[in-house]
């Protein structure tokens, strides 16, 4: 099943919310409730769920557990996927610590750096290797996804290393755009751009209030 990228993003967000609902004892949820929790519309929620073949709304709303199970079957691969983090600065450490163990089907199996003081250490139980060992470790641990948290200057070099190792997907937190072949699915997240976007809309709202 091939779904639009934005739908995949929303399904991931829905699932996190549904997990929270379930942990709080909530067994059913209405489309408008789910929409409100994501600043969305009930129509959009229903459209997303129809795309994955879920329409079993009852008088109590959607069954939270059933919806989690279906979204998980859509998003997750059957055998799970292994992840590597490249760059063990503050961001790399934070991502490894926060994410590891959060999803049974996505596991951070290794981290990498060039700093001799970091190589051989552990972060949340995950070993840090020399970047020179990347291809070897990727093959041994069956790693398919790389997360780049290294400095922008290192990004072009890492791109070549990642391509050579046969990685299938990359999430980059560096502000430097990276070009990969069509064999790799690439997602770039620029925190500076996102923060400037927020700052712009804060400024615009402030100006609007002053003019009223």
C-alpha positions as CSV (number, residue, x, y, z in Angstrom):
1,X,0.0,0.0,0.0
2,X,1.6,3.3,-1.1
3,X,0.2,6.3,0.7
4,X,1.0,10.1,0.4
5,X,3.9,11.3,2.6
6,X,1.6,13.7,4.6
7,X,-0.8,10.8,5.3
8,X,2.1,8.7,6.7
9,X,3.2,11.6,8.9
10,X,-0.3,12.0,10.3
11,X,-0.7,8.3,10.9
12,X,2.5,8.3,12.9
13,X,1.2,11.2,14.9
14,X,-2.2,9.5,15.4
15,X,-0.6,6.3,16.7
16,X,1.5,8.2,19.3
17,X,-1.7,9.8,20.5
18,X,-3.6,6.5,20.5
19,X,-0.8,4.9,22.6
20,X,-1.2,7.7,25.1
21,X,-5.0,7.2,25.1
22,X,-4.6,3.5,25.7
23,X,-2.1,4.0,28.6
24,X,-4.6,6.4,30.2
25,X,-7.4,3.8,30.0
26,X,-9.3,5.3,27.0
27,X,-10.5,2.5,24.8
28,X,-12.5,4.5,22.1
29,X,-12.0,7.8,20.4
30,X,-14.1,9.9,18.0
31,X,-12.7,11.4,14.9
32,X,-13.2,15.0,16.2
33,X,-11.4,14.1,19.4
34,X,-8.4,12.8,17.5
35,X,-8.5,15.8,15.2
36,X,-8.6,18.3,18.0
37,X,-5.5,16.7,19.5
38,X,-3.6,17.4,16.3
39,X,-5.0,20.7,15.3
40,X,-6.7,18.9,12.4
41,X,-10.2,18.4,11.1
42,X,-12.5,15.4,11.7
43,X,-12.9,15.2,7.9
44,X,-9.1,14.8,7.4
45,X,-8.9,12.2,10.1
46,X,-11.7,10.2,8.5
47,X,-10.1,10.6,5.1
48,X,-6.8,9.3,6.4
49,X,-8.4,6.3,8.0
50,X,-10.5,5.5,5.0
51,X,-7.2,5.4,2.9
52,X,-6.0,2.5,5.1
53,X,-9.3,0.8,5.1
54,X,-10.5,1.6,8.6
55,X,-14.1,2.8,9.0
56,X,-15.4,0.8,12.0
57,X,-16.8,3.8,13.8
58,X,-19.3,2.8,16.5
59,X,-21.4,4.8,18.8
60,X,-18.4,4.9,21.2
61,X,-16.0,6.0,18.4
62,X,-13.0,4.2,17.0
63,X,-11.6,1.3,18.9
64,X,-8.2,2.6,20.0
65,X,-6.5,-0.8,20.1
66,X,-7.8,-1.9,16.7
67,X,-6.7,1.4,15.2
68,X,-3.2,1.1,16.7
69,X,-2.8,-2.4,15.4
70,X,-3.9,-1.4,11.8
71,X,-1.6,1.7,11.7
72,X,1.2,-0.5,13.0
73,X,0.7,-3.0,10.2
74,X,0.8,-0.1,7.7
75,X,3.8,1.7,9.1
76,X,6.0,-1.1,10.4
77,X,7.9,-3.8,8.5
78,X,7.2,-7.3,9.6
79,X,10.7,-8.1,10.9
80,X,11.5,-4.5,12.0
81,X,14.3,-2.3,10.8
82,X,17.7,-1.4,12.3
83,X,19.0,2.2,12.6
84,X,22.4,3.8,12.9
85,X,23.1,7.3,14.2
86,X,26.0,9.2,12.7
87,X,27.5,11.9,14.9
88,X,27.5,11.5,18.7
89,X,27.4,15.1,19.7
90,X,24.6,16.4,22.0
91,X,21.9,15.9,19.4
92,X,23.0,12.4,18.5
93,X,23.2,11.4,22.1
94,X,19.7,12.9,22.8
95,X,18.1,11.1,19.8
96,X,19.7,7.7,20.8
97,X,18.7,8.1,24.5
98,X,15.1,9.2,23.7
99,X,14.3,6.9,20.8
100,X,15.9,3.6,21.7
101,X,13.4,1.1,23.0
102,X,10.4,3.3,22.0
103,X,9.4,1.2,19.0
104,X,9.7,-2.6,18.8
105,X,10.0,-2.4,15.0
106,X,12.7,0.3,14.9
107,X,15.9,-0.3,16.8
108,X,19.1,1.8,17.0
109,X,21.8,-0.8,16.7
110,X,24.9,1.3,16.4
111,X,26.2,4.9,16.6
112,X,29.3,6.3,14.8
113,X,31.7,9.2,15.3
114,X,35.3,10.3,14.5
115,X,36.2,11.3,18.0
116,X,38.5,8.7,19.7
117,X,37.1,9.6,23.1
118,X,33.6,8.6,22.0
119,X,34.5,5.5,20.0
120,X,34.1,2.4,22.2
121,X,31.7,4.1,24.6
122,X,28.0,3.3,25.0
123,X,24.9,5.5,24.9
124,X,21.8,4.0,26.3
125,X,23.3,0.6,25.7
126,X,24.3,1.3,22.1
127,X,27.9,1.0,21.1
128,X,29.7,3.9,19.3
129,X,32.0,2.8,16.5
130,X,34.5,4.6,14.3
131,X,33.0,5.9,11.1
132,X,35.7,3.8,9.4
133,X,33.8,0.7,10.5
134,X,30.5,1.9,9.1
135,X,30.1,-0.5,6.2
136,X,31.2,-3.5,8.2
137,X,28.8,-2.8,11.1
138,X,25.9,-2.0,8.7
139,X,26.3,-5.4,7.1
140,X,26.7,-7.3,10.4
141,X,23.8,-5.6,12.1
142,X,21.6,-5.5,9.0
143,X,21.1,-1.7,9.3
144,X,18.9,-0.1,6.7
145,X,18.4,3.4,8.0
146,X,20.9,6.1,8.9
147,X,20.2,9.2,11.0
148,X,22.7,12.0,10.4
149,X,23.4,14.3,13.4
150,X,26.9,15.3,12.4
151,X,28.1,18.8,11.6
152,X,27.1,20.3,8.2
153,X,30.6,20.1,6.9
154,X,30.7,16.3,7.4
155,X,27.5,15.7,5.5
156,X,28.9,15.4,1.9
157,X,31.5,12.9,3.1
158,X,29.0,10.9,5.0
159,X,26.7,10.7,2.0
160,X,29.3,8.7,0.1
161,X,29.9,6.4,3.0
162,X,26.2,5.8,3.4
163,X,25.7,5.1,-0.3
164,X,28.5,2.6,-0.4
165,X,27.2,0.7,2.6
166,X,23.8,0.1,1.0
167,X,21.7,2.1,3.4
168,X,18.0,2.4,2.1
169,X,16.8,5.4,4.1
170,X,18.3,8.6,5.6
171,X,17.0,11.1,8.1
172,X,19.3,14.1,8.3
173,X,19.3,16.8,11.0
174,X,22.1,18.8,9.3
175,X,21.3,22.1,7.5
176,X,23.4,21.0,4.5
177,X,21.2,19.6,1.7
178,X,22.5,16.1,0.7
179,X,22.1,14.5,-2.7
180,X,21.5,10.7,-2.7
181,X,20.7,8.3,-5.5
182,X,17.1,7.2,-6.1
183,X,18.0,4.0,-4.2
184,X,17.8,5.9,-0.9
185,X,14.7,7.6,0.6
186,X,15.9,10.9,2.0
187,X,14.2,13.1,4.6
188,X,15.9,16.3,5.7
189,X,14.9,18.2,8.8
190,X,16.4,21.7,9.3
191,X,15.7,22.9,12.8
192,X,16.9,26.5,12.0
193,X,14.3,26.8,9.2
194,X,11.6,25.3,11.4
195,X,12.4,27.8,14.3
196,X,12.5,30.7,11.9
197,X,9.1,29.7,10.5
198,X,7.7,29.7,14.0
199,X,9.3,33.1,14.7
200,X,7.8,34.5,11.6
201,X,4.3,33.5,12.5
202,X,4.8,34.8,16.1
203,X,5.9,38.1,14.6
204,X,2.9,38.3,12.2
205,X,0.4,37.5,15.0
206,X,2.0,40.2,17.2
207,X,1.7,42.8,14.4
208,X,-1.9,41.8,13.8
209,X,-2.8,42.3,17.4
210,X,-1.2,45.7,17.5
211,X,-3.1,46.8,14.4
212,X,-6.5,45.8,15.9
